[in-house]
Amino acid sequence: EHIPAMFDSREDYLMFTQAVLGLEYLKIETENNHEELLDKLIKKMLGSCEIKPEDIDLIILTEEKRLDTKKNLGKYIQHRYSMANAFVLNISGNHCANMAYAWTMVNKCFSHTDHIKNILILNASITDAICDRVIGTYGVLSDGAGLMLLKKERGICSLLDTVALSKGALNKVDMNQDNSITHLKYTNRSIMELLTRNAVQINQVKKIITQNANPMLLTNALAAESFDLDRIFIDNIGRLGHIDSVDFIVNLKDVIDSGTLNKNDLLVAFNMGWAGSYVSSLISLN
């Protein structure tokens, strides 16, 4: 009942999701509500990490406003888990790029204050109506949640730099319209500006991490710059579907856990939010 306007039929759109997105199935949450997903993640973190709740200095939620979540969800988390020393912040407006923006802000906090040493970033995404899962020709939404614990001391990986561009005029654009030329332009620009600013050659990038969405946008942008397209991590697109900004956490974790990288290898992560946010991040493996 909700087919992007550039497709003539459900069959055409189904063929697109299979041939371009390689989508095999979606992850749909049927047992837990929004905050229960976050509860599971936080309990797992506190059970496996050597960190106490009172050591968390900042909680960042990277979600758009939802009707089915608790009011002031950040405060709920703070008090439920006795994180009394934490500030609470919500980053929204960049949609699927919210997580990448959050990590950029974390680096700023670490650089400009000695009081903030442990930061918790988290997001859960659940979509109730089936028709709301279709995002034009970009992707199809799955359900899931992700959490990052970032420490000022050296961790598994480090964020070296970020380039964030905004084509704010897209904030009112119908997602069913074809905005591929605009997306291609800003995707290319943000990635190449990031590499140029940091004097990184294309062949120095060991892996390019994208979102679990239409890979054609990224591959076309990178092919124009002679990137090795085999270095693009797209393994989760068909296996998981698009989980909003949670993609950033899941894909970064899977690339690191793959065991194919070495110390000091460089990664580029690209995230795009439908309202017109383009974020490219340069990450080093420690």
KALINGI-V450998 format. One record per residue. RES is the residue in one letter. PSI is psi as a letter, one per 30 degrees, with the letter a starting at -180 (NA if undefined). OMEGA is omega in radians with two decimals (NA if undefined). D_FIRST is the distance of its C-alpha to the first C-alpha in whole Angstrom. Layout:
res=(RES,RES)
psi=(PSI,PSI)
omega=(OMEGA,OMEGA)
d_first=(D_FIRST,D_FIRST)
This chain:
res=(E,H,I,P,A,M,F,D,S,R,E,D,Y,L,M,F,T,Q,A,V,L,G,L,E,Y,L,K,I,E,T,E,N,N,H,E,E,L,L,D,K,L,I,K,K,M,L,G,S,C,E,I,K,P,E,D,I,D,L,I,I,L,T,E,E,K,R,L,D,T,K,K,N,L,G,K,Y,I,Q,H,R,Y,S,M,A,N,A,F,V,L,N,I,S,G,N,H,C,A,N,M,A,Y,A,W,T,M,V,N,K,C,F,S,H,T,D,H,I,K,N,I,L,I,L,N,A,S,I,T,D,A,I,C,D,R,V,I,G,T,Y,G,V,L,S,D,G,A,G,L,M,L,L,K,K,E,R,G,I,C,S,L,L,D,T,V,A,L,S,K,G,A,L,N,K,V,D,M,N,Q,D,N,S,I,T,H,L,K,Y,T,N,R,S,I,M,E,L,L,T,R,N,A,V,Q,I,N,Q,V,K,K,I,I,T,Q,N,A,N,P,M,L,L,T,N,A,L,A,A,E,S,F,D,L,D,R,I,F,I,D,N,I,G,R,L,G,H,I,D,S,V,D,F,I,V,N,L,K,D,V,I,D,S,G,T,L,N,K,N,D,L,L,V,A,F,N,M,G,W,A,G,S,Y,V,S,S,L,I,S,L,N)
psi=(f,j,k,k,f,f,k,f,l,e,e,e,e,e,e,e,e,e,e,e,f,g,j,e,l,l,j,k,k,f,e,k,a,e,f,e,e,e,e,e,e,e,e,e,e,f,f,f,l,i,k,l,e,f,f,k,f,k,k,k,k,h,l,l,k,l,f,g,l,k,k,h,e,e,e,e,e,e,e,e,g,h,h,f,f,k,l,k,k,k,k,l,f,f,c,f,g,e,e,e,e,e,e,e,e,e,e,e,e,e,f,g,k,f,f,j,f,k,k,k,k,l,k,k,j,k,k,e,k,e,f,f,f,k,i,b,g,e,a,k,k,l,k,l,l,l,k,k,j,k,k,e,l,k,a,e,l,k,j,e,l,k,k,k,l,k,i,f,f,f,f,g,k,k,f,f,l,j,g,e,e,e,e,e,e,f,e,e,e,e,e,e,e,e,e,e,f,g,h,k,l,e,f,f,j,e,k,k,k,a,l,i,a,j,f,e,e,e,e,e,e,e,e,f,g,h,l,j,f,f,f,k,j,g,e,f,e,f,e,f,a,k,h,b,f,f,e,e,e,e,e,e,e,e,e,e,f,f,g,f,l,l,k,g,k,k,k,k,k,k,k,k,k,f,f,h,k,j,k,k,k,k,k,k,k,NA)
omega=(3.13,-3.08,3.09,-2.95,-3.10,3.08,-3.08,-3.04,3.05,-3.13,3.12,-3.14,3.10,3.12,3.11,-3.11,-3.13,-3.05,-3.08,-3.13,-3.09,-3.02,-3.13,3.10,3.13,3.01,-3.10,-3.11,-3.12,-3.04,-3.04,3.02,-3.01,-3.09,3.09,3.05,3.13,3.09,-3.13,-3.12,-3.10,3.11,3.12,3.13,-3.10,3.13,-3.05,-3.11,3.09,3.11,3.13,-3.14,-3.11,3.12,3.10,-3.08,-3.09,3.05,3.12,3.00,-3.10,-3.03,2.97,-3.13,-3.14,-3.12,-3.00,-3.12,3.09,3.02,-3.12,-3.07,3.14,3.11,3.07,3.13,-3.12,-3.06,3.11,-3.08,3.04,3.07,-2.97,-3.09,-3.02,2.87,-3.14,-3.09,3.06,3.10,-3.14,3.10,3.13,3.06,-3.03,3.13,-3.09,-3.09,3.12,3.07,-3.11,-3.13,3.07,3.12,3.09,3.13,3.10,3.12,-3.12,-3.07,-2.97,3.11,3.08,-3.05,-3.12,-3.06,-3.12,-3.06,-3.14,3.08,-3.12,-3.09,2.98,-3.11,3.07,3.12,-3.05,-3.08,-3.11,-3.10,3.13,3.14,-3.10,3.12,3.11,3.09,-3.06,-3.11,3.09,-3.00,2.93,3.08,3.09,-3.12,3.13,-3.10,3.03,2.99,-3.09,-3.11,3.12,3.07,-3.05,-3.11,-3.10,3.12,-3.11,3.03,-3.08,-3.10,3.11,2.96,-3.14,3.12,-3.13,2.96,-2.97,-3.13,-3.13,-3.04,3.14,-3.08,3.08,-3.10,3.12,3.09,3.14,3.12,-3.00,-3.12,3.10,3.14,-3.13,-3.12,-3.06,3.02,3.13,-3.07,-3.09,-3.13,-3.08,3.07,3.11,-3.11,-3.14,-3.11,-3.11,3.11,3.12,3.10,-3.11,-3.08,3.09,-3.13,-3.07,-3.11,3.03,-3.09,3.13,3.04,3.13,-3.08,-3.06,-3.08,-3.08,-3.14,-3.10,-3.10,3.10,3.13,-3.10,3.11,3.12,-3.13,3.08,3.01,2.98,-3.03,3.08,-3.13,3.13,3.14,-3.13,-3.02,-3.02,-3.08,-3.12,-3.04,-3.03,-2.96,-3.05,-3.07,3.11,-3.09,3.06,3.07,-3.08,-3.12,-3.06,-3.06,3.08,3.13,-3.10,3.10,3.14,-3.11,-3.07,3.14,-3.10,-3.09,3.11,3.12,3.12,3.03,-3.12,3.08,2.98,3.07,3.12,3.13,-3.14,3.06,-2.98,-3.13,3.09,3.11,-3.13,-3.03,3.06,-3.06,3.08,-3.01,3.11,3.08,-3.08,NA)
d_first=(0,4,6,10,12,14,13,12,10,9,12,14,12,13,16,16,16,19,21,21,20,22,19,20,19,18,20,19,21,22,25,26,25,26,29,30,29,31,34,34,34,37,39,39,40,43,44,44,45,49,48,48,46,48,48,45,45,42,39,36,32,30,26,24,25,23,22,23,26,30,31,34,32,35,38,37,37,40,42,40,42,45,44,46,48,44,43,39,37,33,32,29,27,27,24,24,28,29,31,33,34,35,37,39,40,41,43,44,45,47,49,50,51,53,52,48,48,45,42,39,35,32,28,26,22,20,16,15,11,9,7,10,12,10,13,13,16,18,16,14,16,18,20,24,27,30,34,36,40,42,46,48,50,49,46,45,43,44,42,44,42,39,38,35,34,32,30,29,28,24,24,22,20,17,16,14,17,19,22,24,27,27,26,29,32,31,31,34,36,35,36,39,41,41,43,45,46,47,49,46,46,43,45,46,42,42,38,35,32,29,26,23,21,21,25,25,26,29,30,30,32,35,35,37,39,40,39,39,35,36,37,33,32,28,29,26,23,22,24,23,20,20,22,22,26,27,26,30,32,30,31,34,35,34,36,39,39,39,43,43,44,47,49,48,46,43,39,37,34,31,28,26,24,21,23,26,28,30,32,35,37,40,41,44,45,48)
